[in-house]
Amino acid sequence: MTTNPQLSITMRSDWLVGYLRADQIRTDTLVQLVTHWTDEDARDEIIAALDRLADVVASPRREGALDAAVEAVEDAAAMDTARIPLDKRTALRLLGELNILARRLTRFGAKQRAPIPTQQNRRAS
């Protein structure tokens, strides 16, 4: 069980799929999306980009159309890269959760697969 469900790695109940949950990215995305909302021109540009994205999602997709529509929304809203800073403690916790996930996902046929790499203690020479 994770100590921080908002940023965690979990498994589906059948142990066939894992999930990365990163709520802060969704929050940051929504905040960035509406940051320029009070500027009428910017709001109109964001709404137009969202409408184009909705059209792409609702219709048969050409290759690259979804990526282009998402990028247009990001550009219109002046959105930053979706990322979360990780301190040492969080990185180690996520590594532990990811190791559990990897062991469970590879539990069948593990003899044919390479071992899961782990970080070794290293000292500078």
C-alpha positions as CSV (number, residue, x, y, z in Angstrom):
1,M,0.0,0.0,0.0
2,T,1.3,3.4,-0.9
3,T,1.8,6.3,1.5
4,N,0.9,8.8,-1.2
5,P,-2.0,7.7,-3.4
6,Q,-1.9,10.9,-5.4
7,L,1.5,9.9,-6.8
8,S,1.7,6.2,-6.9
9,I,2.1,3.0,-8.8
10,T,-0.6,0.4,-8.4
11,M,-1.9,-2.8,-10.1
12,R,-5.2,-3.9,-11.5
13,S,-6.7,-6.7,-9.4
14,D,-5.8,-9.4,-12.0
15,W,-2.1,-8.3,-11.8
16,L,-1.9,-8.0,-15.6
17,V,-1.7,-4.2,-15.8
18,G,-0.1,-1.5,-13.7
19,Y,-1.1,2.1,-13.3
20,L,0.9,5.3,-12.6
21,R,-1.3,7.8,-10.8
22,A,0.0,11.4,-10.9
23,D,-2.9,13.7,-9.8
24,Q,-0.6,16.8,-9.6
25,I,-0.2,16.7,-13.4
26,R,-3.9,16.9,-13.9
27,T,-4.2,19.8,-11.4
28,D,-1.4,21.7,-13.0
29,T,-2.9,21.1,-16.5
30,L,-6.2,22.5,-15.5
31,V,-4.7,25.5,-13.7
32,Q,-2.5,26.3,-16.7
33,L,-5.4,25.9,-19.0
34,V,-7.4,28.6,-17.3
35,T,-4.6,30.9,-16.2
36,H,-5.1,33.2,-19.2
37,W,-8.9,32.9,-19.0
38,T,-9.5,36.5,-18.0
39,D,-7.8,37.7,-21.3
40,E,-10.7,37.5,-23.8
41,D,-8.5,37.0,-26.8
42,A,-6.5,34.2,-25.1
43,R,-9.7,32.6,-23.9
44,D,-11.2,32.6,-27.4
45,E,-8.0,31.1,-28.8
46,I,-8.0,28.4,-26.1
47,I,-11.7,27.6,-26.7
48,A,-11.1,27.4,-30.5
49,A,-8.1,25.0,-29.9
50,L,-10.3,22.9,-27.5
51,D,-13.1,22.8,-30.2
52,R,-10.5,21.5,-32.8
53,L,-9.4,18.9,-30.3
54,A,-13.0,17.8,-29.7
55,D,-13.5,17.4,-33.4
56,V,-10.3,15.3,-33.7
57,V,-11.4,13.1,-30.8
58,A,-14.9,12.6,-32.2
59,S,-13.8,11.7,-35.8
60,P,-11.7,9.0,-37.4
61,R,-8.1,10.1,-36.7
62,R,-5.4,10.8,-39.2
63,E,-1.9,9.9,-38.0
64,G,-0.6,12.7,-35.9
65,A,-3.9,14.6,-35.7
66,L,-4.4,14.0,-32.0
67,D,-0.9,15.1,-31.1
68,A,-1.2,18.2,-33.2
69,A,-4.6,19.1,-31.7
70,V,-3.2,18.6,-28.1
71,E,-0.1,20.7,-29.0
72,A,-2.4,23.5,-30.3
73,V,-4.3,23.6,-27.0
74,E,-1.0,23.6,-25.0
75,D,0.3,26.4,-27.2
76,A,-2.9,28.5,-26.9
77,A,-2.9,28.1,-23.1
78,A,0.9,28.6,-22.8
79,M,1.2,25.3,-20.9
80,D,4.4,24.0,-19.4
81,T,5.7,20.5,-19.8
82,A,3.7,18.0,-17.7
83,R,6.2,16.9,-15.0
84,I,6.5,16.5,-11.3
85,P,9.7,17.0,-9.3
86,L,10.7,14.0,-7.3
87,D,12.9,14.2,-4.2
88,K,15.0,11.3,-3.0
89,R,12.4,9.9,-0.6
90,T,9.6,10.0,-3.3
91,A,11.9,8.5,-5.9
92,L,12.8,5.6,-3.7
93,R,9.2,5.0,-2.7
94,L,8.1,4.9,-6.4
95,L,11.0,2.6,-7.2
96,G,9.8,0.2,-4.6
97,E,6.3,0.3,-6.0
98,L,7.6,-0.1,-9.5
99,N,9.7,-3.1,-8.5
100,I,6.7,-4.8,-7.0
101,L,4.7,-4.1,-10.2
102,A,7.5,-5.4,-12.4
103,R,7.9,-8.6,-10.4
104,R,4.2,-9.3,-10.6
105,L,3.9,-8.4,-14.3
106,T,6.8,-10.8,-15.1
107,R,5.8,-13.6,-12.8
108,F,5.0,-16.0,-15.7
109,G,7.8,-16.9,-18.0
110,A,10.4,-15.0,-15.9
111,K,13.1,-17.6,-16.8
112,Q,13.0,-16.4,-20.4
113,R,13.3,-12.7,-19.4
114,A,16.3,-10.8,-18.2
115,P,16.3,-10.0,-14.5
116,I,14.8,-6.7,-13.4
117,P,17.7,-4.2,-13.0
118,T,18.2,-2.6,-9.6
119,Q,20.4,0.2,-8.5
120,Q,23.5,-1.0,-6.7
121,N,25.4,0.8,-4.0
122,R,28.4,2.4,-5.7
123,R,31.2,4.5,-4.3
124,A,33.5,6.8,-6.3
125,S,36.9,5.3,-7.0
